[in-house]
Amino acid sequence: MFNELQEKIKKCRFCEARFGFTPHPIFWGREKSKIVQISQAPSNNVHSSGKPFTDQSGKTLRDEWYQISEDEFYNTDNFFIGAVAHCYPGKSKNGGDLEPPKCCFDMWVKKELEILNNEIYVIIGAKAAKRLFPNENFEDLVFKDNLWNGKLTIVLPHPSPLNRRWIKAHPEFMNKRIKEVRSCIHEIIGKEEK
């Protein structure tokens, strides 16, 4: 069932007219990955590489926040890496990326989340958090452990360089919260703490 769904998602071209370019659905992982990480949508770099988080956001997430190697991050036993929209949506006029289209979440991502057999969720960015926690305050979600689908759900701000202002305005995130998150991730993937 999981493999069939993945094959259907890879062939999806539903948003081609909206985007004005050929969509490239991107995800990484397997049905029993321990951590399901969901962000908002792939960047243009990821659209080109075909591999999630092969951009500055990924470097920050892996190297600074999680403090794990690329091998650990892309190990499909450890992570399923997806998004609330599987394709790069294009650039907005303000320089950021366009909103991830909700139709992808409704058509594909909800089905994926029902099938995946993970231990925890990590939700990255306010746009992704809004899909799973539509009535909750983003800052509150970041600074507490949440439950979604009966499992521990961690919410992180987006590690994009465009999000530096939020990080700076919330020093307790880097001073305390990310250390708790890192420890949890290390424990789940079996990484020895230094």
N, C-alpha and C positions, 0 to 999 in steps of 0.2 A: 504493500500500500504506500509506504514512504517513498520508495524508489519510483513508483508510478507517478506520484504527485510531483516529485522533483523533475521528472522528464517533461511533464506537462508545463511546469513553471518555466523551464528552459526554453520552451517553444512559444511562450506567450508574447504576443505583439499587440496586445490590446491598446496600449498607449502610444502607438507609433504616430498616429495623426496628431495627437496632442503635443508630443515632443518635437516632431519635425525631424527626427532621426530614428534609426533602428534601435529599439530597446535591447538591452543586454542584461537579462536577469542574473543576479549574482548572489550566491550564498555559499556556505562552506560548512561541512560537518556531516554528521550521520545521526541516525535516529536515537542512538543511546549516548550521545555526547553528554558529559557531566554538566556543563554550563551552557545554557542557551543565552547568547548575547544578541540583543535586538537593538539596532540603532534606527536612524530615521530613513536613510537611503544612501546608496553608494555615491561617492564623489566622482568627478570627471576622471581623475587619475585611476580610480578603481574600475570605472567603466572601460578604460583602456587596458588595464592589466588583467581584468577578469578575476582578481583575487581581492577579497575584502580587506580594508584598512591598510592598503599599500600606499599610504599618503602620510602627511605630517600628523594627522589625527591618530593614525595607527601607531606611529612611532611614540607619540606622547603616551598613549594608552598602554602599550606594551612595556616600554622602557622606563617611563617615569611613574605611572600610576600602578600598574600591576607588578612591575619589576620581574618580568619573565622573558625568556628568550623567544625568538621567532618560532623555533621548533616547538616550544611548549604552547604557544598561542595558536599555531596552525595544526597542532596535533588534534585530529578529529575525535580522539577519545576524550580530550579535554573540552573543546569548544565547538558548538554549532554557532556560526556567525551569520546572522540574517539581519533583516530590517523590516520596518513596517511597510516599505515599498522596495521591491527587489531591484529596481532600475534607477540609474542616474536620471533625475527629472529635468536637467538643464539649469542654466543660470538665470537668476532673477536680475532685475535692473539695478538692485543695490549691491551686487557683487557676490552675494551668497547664492546658495542653490535654491531652486523653486521648492515649494511645498511638496512633500511626497504624496502622490495621489492616493486617496482613501480607497479607491476601487481595488488596488493591489492587496491591501490588508483584508478587505472583505472577500475577495475572490480566492486568495492563496494563503496569506499568512495565518489567518484564523485556523484553517485546516491543518497547516504545518504544526501549529502550537498544540493542537489536539492530539497529534500523533507522536510528537517528540517525547522521549522518556528520559528526562533530565533530572538533576538534583536541585539546581537553582536557576534563576533568571537574573541576568544583568541587563537593565534597560538603559540605553545611552541617549541622552538629550531630551529636551522638553517636548519636542514634537512626537517622539516615540512614546514618552511617558503619558502623553495626553490620550493616545490610542488605548492604552491599557488601564489608565486611571483617569478617566475623563473629568471627574468631579473633585480631584484633589489638587492641592497647592504643590507646585513643583519643588520648592525649597523644602517643604515638609517631607516630601518623598525622599529627597536626597539624604536627609540627615536621620532617617530612621530605617529600620528593617521593615519591609513590607511583605505581604502575602498576596500572591496572585496564583490562581489555579491550585491553591493549597500548598504552594511551595515558597520558600524564601525568595524574595525579589528585591534586588538592590537596584536603586536608580542613581545614575551618575549624570553630571552635566556633560555636554559634548566636549571632547578634548580638542576640538578645532581651534586653531590660532585666532579665529574670529570670536571666540568665547572667552578671551582673556579677561574682559571686564567683569564677567560674572564670577570668575575664579578669584579675582582680586577683591571683589566686594564681599566675598564669603571666605575669609582666611581660615575659618575652622574646617573647611573642606580639605585643604592640603595639610593642615596642622594635625587633624584628628581623624576625620571620616575616611579619607582614602587609605589610611594605615589600617583601619578596621577591615575595609573592603579587601585590601591586598592580603591580609592575613587569612581571610575567609577563602579567597581564591587559591592561595598557596596550599591551604589545608585540603581543599577539594581535589586539586590536581596532584597532590602528594609531593609538593616541592618543599625541600628543607628550608626552614627560616635561617637567615644568616645572623 
